[in-house]
Amino acid sequence: MQKPRKTPPKFRSETAERAFWQRNDSPAFIDWKRAHWTRFPNLRTSTRTISLRLPESMLDELKALANQRDIPYQSLLKVFLADRVAREWQASRIPAARAKKAVRRASGDRTVAKAPKGTRAARG
């Protein structure tokens, strides 16, 4: 027969809760056999590492552009990709607000740097 689980106390602060769990064993309070994995998709944007082969000349140009803007070249590449994906969505007649939201979700980067006027990146 399974013994009843204890009820954890109400905590006044995160520090008090942390101290409690350091002193006590969780199986006395939680039935881990009934636990299940869950996802919180809106909690934080998830990213995935990919491998991408680029011509060295293109990578050098990308690094030079990123250096001019004083940002990492990987971040600049994400900005360029996000902008292009947004344009593709807009060209396929999807409402712009929906397209931008999809791009933000896909890019994993909430901040989008704009290219200076007159640059090749700004002209597309």
N, C-alpha and C positions, 0 to 999 in steps of 0.2 A: 504494500500500500504506500502511496506517495504521501509524504508529509506536506502539510500546507506551507505555502510560501509566505515569507514575511513581507510586510508592506514597507517600502522605503519611506523615511521621514520627509517632510517638506523642508526644503533648504532655503535659508535666507540669502545665500550668495553662492556663486560658482565655487569660491574658495572652500566654503563649508562642504559643498557637495563633493569636491575633489578629495578633501580630507576624509570624508566618510567612505568613499569607494576605495581609498588606499588602505583603510583599516578593515573593511568588510569584503567578504567574498560574494560576488554577484549571483551564483547559483542559488544562494539562500533566498534571493529576492526575485529572480527572473527564471522562468522556465525556458531554457535555451532550446529545448526540443520543439517548441512551438514557434520559435523565431523563424523569420524568412527574410530573404534579401529584398531590398526595395531600392528604387532609384528616385532621386529628386532632380529631375531634369531642369527645373528652373532655379535651382539653388546656385549653381555656378556653371558657366559655360565650359563644356568639356572639349578637350583638344585631342587630336590623334597625331602621332608622329608618322611622317611619311618620308620616303626616299625619293628624291627628284633629281634626275640627271639634266644638267644644263650645260650648254656650250661655255667654255671658260671665258670667252669674250663677253657673253651675256652676263655671266656672274660678276666679272670685273666691272662692267658698266653699272650693274645693280649696286655693287658695293660703293662705287664712286658717287652715285646718286644718294645713297643712304648716308655717306660721309658728309655730303653737302648739307643734308638736313639734320645731321647729328643724331641719327637713330640707327639701331641695328638693321642690317640688310634683310634679315628674316622678317622683321616687322614691316619694313617697306614692301616686301614681296606680298605679305598678307594684305596690305592696303591696296596694292595694285590688283591683286586677284579679287578682292571684295568689290572694288569699283567696276571691274570688268563683268563680274557675275551680276551686279546690279543692272548694268547696261543691257546685258543679255535678257534678264527678266523683263526689263522695260520694253525691249524690242519685241518680246513675245506677247505684249499687251496685257501683262499682269499689272494690277494697280501698283503704283510706285511705293506706297506705304507698305504694302505687303511684301514687295520685292526687297525693300531696305531691311525689313524685319528678318526676312529669310537670310539675307546676306550677313547681318549681324550675328544671327545664330550660327551660321556656317563658319564664319571667320574666327569666332572665338575672341575677337578683339573689339572691345566696346568703343575704343577711340579710333577715329579715322582721320589721318592727316591729309590735308588737301595739298595738291601740287601747286607750286607757285604759278601765277598766270604767265603765259608765254612759253612754258616748258612743254616738251613733247608729251609728258604724262598728262598735263592739263588738257591738251588738244585731243588726246585719245589716240 
